[in-house]
Amino acid sequence: MSYLDNLDFSLPRFRNICEAISRNYATITVLEYFDKPHPDKFVIMRHDIDRFPGNALKTAKIEKELGIKATYYFRSNRGEFHTDIIKQIRDMGHEIGYHYEVLSEANGDPEKAIELFRSNLEKLRQICDVKTICMHGRPLSNFDNRDLWKVYNYKDYGIVGEAYLSVGDELNYFSDTGRCWGLKDNMRDYIPGNSQQIDIDNTIDLIRRIESKELNNLYILTHPERWSSNIFSWSAYYSMDLAVNFGKNILIEYGGRKNRLHVNRSLSITVDIEDWYHIPSVCGSDFSVYKNVKEFFEKWEGRYDYLSEPTKRVLDILDEFNMTATFFIVADVAEHYPGLIESIAARGHEIACHGADHRCSINPNTKKPLLTIEEFEQSTIEAKKILEKASGQKVIGFRAPNAAVTGQMLDSLRKMGFKYDSSVAVNSLYNKTDSSLNSVSTVPYYPAKGSLEPAPTGDLIEFPWSYYDVGIKIPTSGGPMLRFLGANLILKGIRQSLNRGHTIFYFHPIDICREEFPKVGKGRPFYWIIKGDIVEQRIRYILKNLDDVNVVPLKDLVDGLRSVGDSEC
């Protein structure tokens, strides 16, 4: 096995996709999708030839060898096409179509654009028959080339269908644009009206989807130039993709996306109810001053409650913005802050579990256990009972203290009757879990048994946190990052994550506490250097700028996600 075999978006990995398809699905061309009855289960393989058309010969040969029919869309190069390559691919049994970008080329003039379209289509038809077309996205252009058909009708030119506009919204569409198979780095590469919420970050996960056969159809787009046959071209294209994605993210942030009807713009605001002494430098970790909260209260003689007053202000802020949140509460709050949990529930918010006393179950750096699984289960089931008694609600959600979570912990949550967890924070700076999280993004999913990696189905939902992908993934869900990174970056990450589907924003009431905390704790001297009114202003800024987003507590999403199955997760 060569080094290239282990790299995503390499030609060997493309062969892996094709082998999985050939074992599990029939394939049809785009034209056959429009013209003929479909099999019950099918895959449409589409290839947009933007650069290096010679690479298309390599992918076409692999597909022919494995009995796969595909559709190849070719752009014109100043009105000329790569005749020899097109003929070879046609002779392998693949469909050839026209990859048009004429509205961009004509600087938005529809009359000039349609004349360019007619002329280029005529030249391509001198090489082979062409019945379908597909726009080229051209992210630096101000014009969406599909808008040409708001003025003209492509059927007047003998075209049966357009690869975006004419397909049904029942298709499960996956594109390698941005090297992720999802939507995060796509400006125009989507099917208008499609409500699909499946988001895949890498090819291995796509192959798993294919092998599972749980989807009735897959509509897969690749750009053959991205699938390299040697390490040098792979490295060059990888670097180029990083640069292009960075530019796209800027354009997406400031220019927005039009008609992204298929994105479910929903957000859950989650509030972690814990006090200053619950953080790991004071209690509950292997480097804290006190072994646990019990020891803290046995030895602490000063004031401890810095939580009640800012919690009331948080409730007032949520009322002001007419937003309902999910409150993840450390269960010992019921004992030391009488009436606080009841006041949160009385304002209509969801009550969820944040552990018994905020003890970490694992060391997030070494991944070594700090609690046995039996200790975790015993303390968590007791915490669930305490919260349910205090709130009068059924508690179905869990968040691991300090987001230190393992697959084994999720297995225990299933046994205890929890319906969801929200602890996973994918980013390039840290990983507090025992999993690589390679197949996880910000989209809700079913974790596999004993793991945090996604599975096709399940009985527990994971709601991951938001991140901002600029080549590296910056954690932007809130919490300490809200204090250290500021509101603008957090908002960028939330909005980018919303383009993938549902996402999470969270904070703590003690983030907005105006009083100075006792100077107790190890290893984090600057942890509370930014808090109080400045953080409250940041929270207000973010909530104000999310007034176009559907804000829902997590419990309200669980039944809806389960009713549509894995298509949402």
C-alpha positions as CSV (number, residue, x, y, z in Angstrom):
1,M,0.0,0.0,0.0
2,S,1.4,3.4,-1.0
3,Y,1.2,6.6,1.2
4,L,-1.3,8.0,-1.3
5,D,-3.7,5.2,-0.5
6,N,-4.3,6.6,3.0
7,L,-5.0,10.2,1.8
8,D,-8.5,11.4,1.2
9,F,-9.3,12.9,-2.2
10,S,-6.7,10.7,-3.9
11,L,-7.3,8.5,-6.9
12,P,-7.1,5.3,-4.8
13,R,-9.8,6.7,-2.5
14,F,-11.9,7.5,-5.6
15,R,-11.6,3.8,-6.6
16,N,-12.8,2.9,-3.1
17,I,-16.0,5.0,-3.6
18,C,-16.6,3.3,-7.0
19,E,-16.0,-0.2,-5.6
20,A,-18.6,0.5,-2.8
21,I,-21.1,1.8,-5.3
22,S,-20.7,-1.2,-7.7
23,R,-21.3,-3.6,-4.8
24,N,-24.4,-1.8,-3.5
25,Y,-26.2,0.3,-6.1
26,A,-27.3,0.6,-9.7
27,T,-25.9,3.7,-11.4
28,I,-27.7,6.0,-13.9
29,T,-26.6,9.1,-15.8
30,V,-28.2,12.5,-15.3
31,L,-30.0,12.1,-18.6
32,E,-31.3,8.7,-17.6
33,Y,-32.6,10.2,-14.4
34,F,-34.7,12.6,-16.5
35,D,-35.7,10.2,-19.3
36,K,-36.2,6.8,-17.8
37,P,-37.8,5.0,-14.8
38,H,-35.4,4.8,-11.9
39,P,-34.4,1.7,-10.0
40,D,-35.6,1.5,-6.4
41,K,-32.0,2.3,-5.3
42,F,-29.6,4.2,-7.5
43,V,-26.5,6.5,-7.6
44,I,-26.0,9.3,-10.0
45,M,-22.3,9.9,-10.5
46,R,-21.6,13.4,-11.8
47,H,-18.3,15.0,-12.6
48,D,-17.7,18.7,-13.3
49,I,-14.5,19.2,-15.3
50,D,-13.2,22.6,-14.2
51,R,-9.4,22.1,-14.6
52,F,-7.0,19.4,-15.8
53,P,-9.4,17.4,-18.1
54,G,-6.8,14.6,-18.4
55,N,-7.7,13.6,-14.8
56,A,-11.3,12.9,-16.0
57,L,-9.9,10.1,-18.2
58,K,-8.5,8.4,-15.1
59,T,-11.8,8.5,-13.2
60,A,-13.8,7.5,-16.3
61,K,-11.6,4.4,-16.8
62,I,-12.1,3.3,-13.1
63,E,-15.8,3.7,-13.5
64,K,-15.9,1.7,-16.8
65,E,-13.9,-1.1,-15.2
66,L,-16.4,-1.3,-12.3
67,G,-19.5,-1.1,-14.5
68,I,-20.5,2.5,-13.4
69,K,-22.2,4.9,-15.8
70,A,-21.4,8.6,-15.1
71,T,-22.1,12.0,-16.5
72,Y,-19.2,14.4,-17.3
73,Y,-19.8,18.1,-17.7
74,F,-17.1,20.0,-19.7
75,R,-16.4,23.7,-19.6
76,S,-15.4,25.6,-22.8
77,N,-11.9,27.2,-23.0
78,R,-12.6,30.4,-24.9
79,G,-15.2,28.5,-27.0
80,E,-13.1,25.4,-27.5
81,F,-13.5,21.9,-26.0
82,H,-11.0,19.1,-25.4
83,T,-12.3,17.0,-28.3
84,D,-10.1,13.9,-27.9
85,I,-10.7,13.5,-24.1
86,I,-14.4,14.0,-24.6
87,K,-14.6,11.4,-27.3
88,Q,-12.7,8.9,-25.2
89,I,-15.0,9.3,-22.2
90,R,-18.1,9.2,-24.4
91,D,-16.8,5.9,-26.0
92,M,-16.6,4.4,-22.5
93,G,-20.4,4.7,-22.2
94,H,-20.5,7.9,-20.1
95,E,-22.8,10.8,-20.7
96,I,-21.3,14.2,-21.8
97,G,-22.9,17.5,-20.9
98,Y,-22.1,21.2,-21.1
99,H,-20.7,22.9,-17.9
100,Y,-21.9,26.5,-18.7
101,E,-20.8,29.8,-17.0
102,V,-22.0,32.2,-19.6
103,L,-23.9,34.7,-17.4
104,S,-20.6,35.2,-15.5
105,E,-18.7,35.5,-18.7
106,A,-21.2,38.1,-20.0
107,N,-21.0,40.1,-16.8
108,G,-24.7,39.5,-16.2
109,D,-26.0,40.5,-19.6
110,P,-28.6,37.8,-20.4
111,E,-28.6,38.5,-24.2
112,K,-24.8,38.1,-24.5
113,A,-25.0,35.1,-22.2
114,I,-27.6,33.2,-24.2
115,E,-25.6,33.8,-27.4
116,L,-22.5,32.4,-25.8
117,F,-24.5,29.5,-24.5
118,R,-25.9,28.7,-28.0
119,S,-22.5,29.0,-29.7
120,N,-20.7,26.8,-27.2
121,L,-23.4,24.2,-27.1
122,E,-23.3,24.0,-30.9
123,K,-19.5,23.4,-30.8
124,L,-19.8,20.7,-28.1
125,R,-22.6,19.0,-30.1
126,Q,-20.2,18.7,-33.1
127,I,-18.2,16.3,-30.9
128,C,-21.0,14.4,-29.2
129,D,-24.8,14.5,-28.4
130,V,-25.6,16.7,-25.5
131,K,-28.9,16.6,-23.7
132,T,-28.2,17.9,-20.2
133,I,-26.4,20.9,-18.8
134,C,-24.9,22.0,-15.5
135,M,-23.9,25.4,-14.3
136,H,-20.4,26.3,-13.1
137,G,-20.5,28.0,-9.7
138,R,-17.7,30.5,-10.2
139,P,-17.5,31.8,-6.6
140,L,-15.8,35.1,-7.5
141,S,-18.5,36.0,-9.8
142,N,-21.5,38.2,-8.7
143,F,-23.8,36.2,-10.9
144,D,-25.4,32.8,-10.4
145,N,-25.4,31.2,-13.9
146,R,-28.6,29.4,-13.2
147,D,-30.4,32.8,-13.3
148,L,-30.1,32.7,-17.1
149,W,-33.1,30.4,-17.1
150,K,-35.3,33.0,-15.4
151,V,-35.1,34.8,-18.7
152,Y,-34.8,32.0,-21.2
153,N,-35.9,28.3,-21.4
154,Y,-33.1,25.7,-21.9
155,K,-35.6,23.4,-23.5
156,D,-35.7,25.7,-26.5
157,Y,-32.2,24.5,-27.2
158,G,-32.9,20.8,-27.1
159,I,-31.9,20.4,-23.5
160,V,-33.8,17.9,-21.4
161,G,-32.7,19.1,-18.0
162,E,-30.3,21.1,-15.8
163,A,-28.3,19.2,-13.2
164,Y,-29.4,21.4,-10.3
165,L,-32.7,23.0,-11.4
166,S,-34.4,20.0,-12.9
167,V,-33.6,17.2,-10.4
168,G,-36.0,16.4,-7.6
169,D,-35.6,17.5,-4.0
170,E,-35.7,13.9,-2.9
171,L,-32.1,13.3,-3.9
172,N,-29.4,13.0,-1.3
173,Y,-26.8,15.3,-2.8
174,F,-23.1,15.1,-1.9
175,S,-20.4,17.3,-3.4
176,D,-16.6,17.2,-2.9
177,T,-16.5,21.0,-3.2
178,G,-14.4,22.2,-0.3
179,R,-13.0,18.7,0.3
180,C,-15.8,17.8,2.8
181,W,-18.9,16.4,1.0
182,G,-21.0,18.9,2.9
183,L,-22.2,22.4,2.5
184,K,-19.8,24.5,4.6
185,D,-17.5,25.7,1.8
186,N,-20.1,25.8,-0.9
187,M,-21.5,29.1,-2.2
188,R,-23.7,27.9,-5.1
189,D,-23.2,24.1,-5.1
190,Y,-26.6,23.0,-3.9
191,I,-30.0,21.8,-5.1
192,P,-32.6,24.6,-4.6
193,G,-35.4,23.5,-2.4
194,N,-33.6,20.5,-1.1
195,S,-34.3,20.0,2.7
196,Q,-31.5,17.4,3.2
197,Q,-29.7,17.6,6.5
198,I,-27.0,14.9,6.0
199,D,-23.6,16.4,6.2
200,I,-20.4,14.4,5.6
201,D,-16.9,15.5,6.3
202,N,-14.7,12.9,4.6
203,T,-14.8,10.1,2.0
204,I,-14.6,7.2,4.5
205,D,-17.9,8.4,6.0
206,L,-19.4,8.7,2.5
207,I,-18.3,5.1,1.7
208,R,-19.9,3.9,5.0
209,R,-23.1,5.6,3.9
210,I,-22.9,3.7,0.6
211,E,-22.1,0.4,2.2
212,S,-24.9,0.7,4.7
213,K,-27.5,1.1,1.8
214,E,-29.8,3.0,4.1
215,L,-30.3,5.8,1.5
216,N,-32.5,5.0,-1.5
217,N,-30.4,7.3,-3.7
218,L,-27.2,9.3,-3.7
219,Y,-26.3,12.1,-6.1
220,I,-22.6,12.4,-6.0
221,L,-20.6,15.2,-7.6
222,T,-16.8,15.1,-7.9
223,H,-14.2,17.3,-9.6
224,P,-11.7,14.9,-11.1
225,E,-8.8,17.3,-10.8
226,R,-9.2,17.0,-7.0
227,W,-8.5,13.3,-7.1
228,S,-4.8,13.1,-7.4
229,S,-2.7,10.1,-8.7
230,N,0.6,11.2,-7.1
231,I,1.6,12.9,-3.8
232,F,2.9,16.1,-5.6
233,S,-0.4,16.9,-7.3
234,W,-2.3,15.9,-4.1
235,S,-0.2,18.4,-2.0
236,A,-0.6,21.2,-4.5
237,Y,-4.4,20.8,-4.8
238,Y,-4.7,20.4,-1.0
239,S,-2.9,23.8,-0.6
240,M,-5.0,25.4,-3.3
241,D,-8.3,24.1,-1.7
242,L,-7.3,25.5,1.7
243,A,-6.7,28.9,0.1
244,V,-9.9,28.8,-1.9
245,N,-12.0,27.7,1.1
246,F,-10.5,30.6,3.2
247,G,-11.6,33.0,0.5
248,K,-15.0,31.4,0.1
249,N,-15.6,31.7,3.8
250,I,-15.0,35.4,3.7
251,L,-17.3,35.8,0.7
252,I,-20.0,33.6,2.4
253,E,-19.7,35.7,5.6
254,Y,-20.0,39.1,3.9
255,G,-21.8,38.2,0.7
256,G,-24.1,35.5,2.0
257,R,-25.7,32.7,0.1
258,K,-28.9,33.2,-1.9
259,N,-31.8,30.8,-1.9
260,R,-30.2,28.3,0.6
261,L,-33.7,26.9,1.2
262,H,-32.3,23.5,2.0
263,V,-30.5,24.6,5.2
264,N,-32.5,24.3,8.4
265,R,-31.4,27.4,10.3
266,S,-32.1,26.3,13.8
267,L,-30.1,27.0,16.9
268,S,-30.2,25.9,20.5
269,I,-29.1,28.3,23.2
270,T,-27.7,26.2,26.1
271,V,-26.8,27.6,29.5
272,D,-24.4,25.7,31.9
273,I,-25.4,26.3,35.5
274,E,-22.3,25.9,37.7
275,D,-20.5,28.3,40.1
276,W,-16.9,29.5,40.2
277,Y,-15.7,26.6,42.4
278,H,-17.1,24.0,39.9
279,I,-14.3,24.7,37.4
280,P,-11.5,22.0,37.3
281,S,-8.8,24.3,38.8
282,V,-10.9,24.4,42.0
283,C,-12.9,21.2,42.2
284,G,-13.3,17.8,40.6
285,S,-10.2,17.3,38.5
286,D,-6.8,15.6,39.1
287,F,-5.1,19.0,39.5
288,S,-7.8,20.9,41.5
289,V,-7.4,22.4,45.0
290,Y,-10.3,20.3,46.3
291,K,-11.0,16.7,45.4
292,N,-14.7,17.4,44.9
293,V,-17.5,19.8,45.8
294,K,-18.2,17.8,49.0
295,E,-14.6,18.5,50.2
296,F,-15.0,22.1,49.2
297,F,-18.0,22.7,51.4
298,E,-16.4,20.8,54.3
299,K,-13.4,23.2,54.2
300,W,-14.6,26.4,52.6
301,E,-15.6,29.1,55.2
302,G,-16.2,32.1,53.0
303,R,-19.1,33.1,50.7
304,Y,-19.6,30.7,47.8
305,D,-22.7,31.9,45.9
306,Y,-21.7,34.0,42.9
307,L,-24.3,32.2,40.7
308,S,-27.8,33.2,41.8
309,E,-27.7,36.9,40.7
310,P,-26.3,36.4,37.2
311,T,-28.6,33.5,36.6
312,K,-31.6,35.8,37.2
313,R,-30.1,38.3,34.7
314,V,-29.7,35.5,32.2
315,L,-33.4,34.6,32.6
316,D,-34.3,38.3,32.1
317,I,-32.1,38.5,28.9
318,L,-33.8,35.4,27.5
319,D,-37.2,36.9,28.2
320,E,-36.2,40.1,26.6
321,F,-35.2,38.3,23.4
322,N,-38.2,35.9,23.7
323,M,-36.0,32.8,23.5
324,T,-36.3,29.5,25.3
325,A,-33.1,27.8,26.2
326,T,-31.8,24.4,27.6
327,F,-30.2,24.7,31.0
328,F,-27.6,22.1,31.8
329,I,-27.5,22.1,35.6
330,V,-25.0,20.6,38.0
331,A,-27.3,18.6,40.4
332,D,-25.7,19.8,43.6
333,V,-27.2,23.3,42.8
334,A,-30.5,21.9,44.2
335,E,-28.9,21.6,47.6
336,H,-26.8,24.7,47.8
337,Y,-29.0,27.2,45.9
338,P,-32.6,26.4,47.0
339,G,-35.3,27.5,44.5
340,L,-32.8,28.3,41.7
341,I,-33.7,25.3,39.5
342,E,-37.4,25.8,40.2
343,S,-37.1,29.5,39.0
344,I,-35.5,28.4,35.7
345,A,-38.2,25.8,35.1
346,A,-40.9,28.2,36.0
347,R,-39.7,30.5,33.2
348,G,-40.4,27.7,30.6
349,H,-36.8,26.6,30.0
350,E,-35.7,23.0,29.5
351,I,-33.8,21.4,32.4
352,A,-31.0,19.0,31.5
353,C,-28.2,17.3,33.4
354,H,-24.6,18.6,33.8
355,G,-23.5,15.9,36.2
356,A,-23.8,15.5,39.9
357,D,-21.0,17.9,41.1
358,H,-19.1,18.7,37.8
359,R,-16.4,16.1,38.4
360,C,-14.5,15.2,35.2
361,S,-14.9,11.5,34.2
362,I,-11.6,11.5,32.3
363,N,-8.5,13.6,32.1
364,P,-9.0,15.4,28.8
365,N,-5.3,15.4,28.1
366,T,-4.2,11.9,29.0
367,K,-7.7,10.4,28.4
368,K,-7.2,8.4,31.6
369,P,-10.4,7.8,33.7
370,L,-10.9,9.8,36.8
371,L,-14.2,8.0,37.6
372,T,-15.0,4.4,37.0
373,I,-18.0,3.8,34.7
374,E,-19.9,2.5,37.7
375,E,-19.2,5.7,39.7
376,F,-20.3,7.7,36.6
377,E,-23.5,5.8,36.3
378,Q,-24.4,5.9,40.0
379,S,-23.7,9.7,40.3
380,T,-25.5,10.6,37.0
381,I,-28.7,8.6,37.7
382,E,-28.9,10.2,41.1
383,A,-28.3,13.7,39.5
384,K,-31.1,13.0,37.0
385,K,-33.5,12.1,39.8
386,I,-32.6,15.3,41.8
387,L,-33.1,17.6,38.7
388,E,-36.4,15.9,37.8
389,K,-37.7,16.3,41.4
390,A,-36.7,20.0,41.6
391,S,-37.9,21.0,38.1
392,G,-41.0,18.8,37.7
393,Q,-39.6,17.9,34.2
394,K,-38.4,14.7,32.7
395,V,-34.7,15.1,32.1
396,I,-33.6,13.6,28.8
397,G,-30.4,15.6,28.0
398,F,-26.8,15.4,29.3
399,R,-23.7,17.5,28.9
400,A,-20.4,16.2,30.3
401,P,-18.7,18.4,32.9
402,N,-15.9,20.2,31.1
403,A,-17.0,18.5,27.9
404,A,-14.8,15.5,28.8
405,V,-16.8,12.7,27.3
406,T,-16.3,9.1,26.0
407,G,-18.2,6.6,24.0
408,Q,-18.6,4.4,27.0
409,M,-20.3,7.3,28.9
410,L,-22.8,7.6,26.0
411,D,-23.5,3.9,26.3
412,S,-24.3,4.5,30.0
413,L,-26.5,7.5,29.2
414,R,-28.6,5.2,26.9
415,K,-29.1,2.8,29.8
416,M,-30.2,5.6,32.1
417,G,-32.9,6.8,29.7
418,F,-31.2,9.9,28.3
419,K,-32.3,10.8,24.7
420,Y,-29.4,13.1,23.8
421,D,-26.0,14.4,24.7
422,S,-24.4,17.7,23.8
423,S,-20.7,17.5,24.8
424,V,-18.7,17.1,21.5
425,A,-16.7,20.1,20.4
426,V,-14.8,19.4,17.1
427,N,-12.0,21.9,16.6
428,S,-8.3,22.1,15.8
429,L,-7.1,23.4,19.2
430,Y,-8.1,20.7,21.6
431,N,-10.0,17.4,21.9
432,K,-11.5,16.5,25.3
433,T,-12.9,13.2,24.2
434,D,-11.5,9.7,23.7
435,S,-12.3,9.7,20.0
436,S,-10.6,11.1,16.9
437,L,-13.9,12.8,15.8
438,N,-12.8,12.5,12.2
439,S,-16.3,12.0,10.9
440,V,-18.0,14.5,13.1
441,S,-18.9,18.1,12.2
442,T,-21.5,20.4,13.8
443,V,-24.5,18.5,12.6
444,P,-26.6,16.3,15.0
445,Y,-25.9,12.6,14.6
446,Y,-26.3,9.2,16.1
447,P,-23.1,8.0,17.9
448,A,-22.1,4.4,17.4
449,K,-22.2,2.1,20.4
450,G,-19.0,2.5,22.4
451,S,-17.9,5.5,20.3
452,L,-18.4,9.1,19.5
453,E,-18.2,8.5,15.7
454,P,-21.4,8.6,13.7
455,A,-23.6,5.5,13.0
456,P,-26.5,5.2,10.5
457,T,-29.1,4.9,13.2
458,G,-29.3,4.9,17.0
459,D,-31.3,5.7,20.1
460,L,-29.2,8.6,21.4
461,I,-28.6,11.9,19.5
462,E,-25.4,13.9,19.8
463,F,-25.7,17.7,19.3
464,P,-22.1,18.9,18.6
465,W,-21.0,22.4,19.1
466,S,-20.2,25.0,16.5
467,Y,-16.8,25.8,15.0
468,Y,-15.5,28.3,12.4
469,D,-13.5,26.6,9.6
470,V,-10.9,28.7,8.0
471,G,-8.5,25.9,7.1
472,I,-8.3,25.2,10.9
473,K,-11.4,24.7,13.0
474,I,-11.8,27.4,15.6
475,P,-14.2,26.5,18.5
476,T,-17.0,29.1,18.5
477,S,-19.8,27.6,20.5
478,G,-19.3,30.1,23.3
479,G,-18.3,29.5,27.0
480,P,-14.6,30.5,27.6
481,M,-14.1,31.1,23.9
482,L,-16.8,33.8,24.1
483,R,-14.7,35.5,26.8
484,F,-11.4,35.1,25.1
485,L,-12.2,35.4,21.3
486,G,-15.0,38.0,21.4
487,A,-18.5,38.2,19.9
488,N,-17.7,38.7,16.2
489,L,-15.7,35.5,15.8
490,I,-18.2,33.5,17.8
491,L,-21.0,34.8,15.6
492,K,-19.1,33.9,12.4
493,G,-18.6,30.4,13.6
494,I,-22.3,30.0,14.6
495,R,-23.5,31.4,11.2
496,Q,-21.1,29.1,9.3
497,S,-22.3,26.2,11.4
498,L,-25.9,27.1,10.7
499,N,-25.1,26.6,7.0
500,R,-24.5,23.0,7.8
501,G,-27.7,22.6,9.8
502,H,-28.6,22.9,13.5
503,T,-25.9,24.2,15.9
504,I,-25.2,25.2,19.5
505,F,-24.5,28.4,21.4
506,Y,-23.7,28.2,25.1
507,F,-22.5,30.3,28.0
508,H,-22.5,30.4,31.8
509,P,-24.3,32.9,34.1
510,I,-21.0,33.3,36.0
511,D,-19.5,34.6,32.7
512,I,-21.5,37.8,33.3
513,C,-20.9,37.9,37.1
514,R,-19.8,41.5,38.0
515,E,-18.1,40.5,41.2
516,E,-14.5,39.3,41.6
517,F,-14.3,35.6,42.4
518,P,-12.2,34.2,45.3
519,K,-8.6,33.8,44.3
520,V,-8.6,30.0,44.5
521,G,-7.5,27.6,41.9
522,K,-4.4,26.0,40.2
523,G,-3.0,26.5,36.8
524,R,-5.4,29.0,35.3
525,P,-4.4,32.5,36.6
526,F,-6.1,34.4,33.7
527,Y,-9.2,32.2,33.4
528,W,-11.6,34.9,34.7
529,I,-9.7,38.0,33.4
530,I,-12.6,38.8,31.1
531,K,-16.1,38.5,32.4
532,G,-19.0,40.6,33.7
533,D,-20.7,43.4,31.7
534,I,-18.4,43.0,28.7
535,V,-19.4,39.4,28.3
536,E,-23.1,40.3,28.8
537,Q,-22.8,42.8,26.0
538,R,-21.3,40.1,23.8
539,I,-24.2,37.7,24.5
540,R,-26.7,40.4,23.7
541,Y,-24.9,41.2,20.5
542,I,-25.0,37.6,19.4
543,L,-28.6,37.1,20.3
544,K,-29.6,40.3,18.5
545,N,-27.8,39.1,15.4
546,L,-29.5,35.8,15.4
547,D,-33.0,37.2,15.2
548,D,-33.5,35.5,11.8
549,V,-32.8,32.0,13.2
550,N,-35.2,29.5,14.7
551,V,-34.2,29.2,18.3
552,V,-35.4,26.0,20.0
553,P,-34.6,24.0,23.2
554,L,-32.9,20.7,22.5
555,K,-35.8,18.6,23.8
556,D,-38.0,20.0,21.1
557,L,-35.7,18.7,18.4
558,V,-35.4,15.2,19.6
559,D,-38.7,13.8,18.5
560,G,-38.5,15.6,15.2
561,L,-35.1,14.2,14.4
562,R,-36.2,10.7,15.4
563,S,-39.3,10.9,13.2
564,V,-37.3,11.5,10.1
565,G,-34.6,9.1,11.1
566,D,-31.0,9.4,9.9
567,S,-31.8,11.9,7.2
568,E,-31.8,14.5,9.9
569,C,-28.9,13.2,11.9
